[in-house]
């Protein structure tokens, strides 16, 4: 009996989709970099980004909201360090 863990065609398309998205939207590259800084390997960071993109592509049509870069990946607040005197 063959056990199928994942849909290989969907995984292949996801790999190409993530690879292409790393160059265009800045939020995708930022998500990937956050995953890498968290200690994840390249493939794990790619899977995380793929899951995020897949979730966004499923959520938008089901709720009827248009795609917006700001609502999909809002800018993270910048932390300012206080200088001790």
Beta strands, then each sheet from edge to edge (+ up, - down):
end
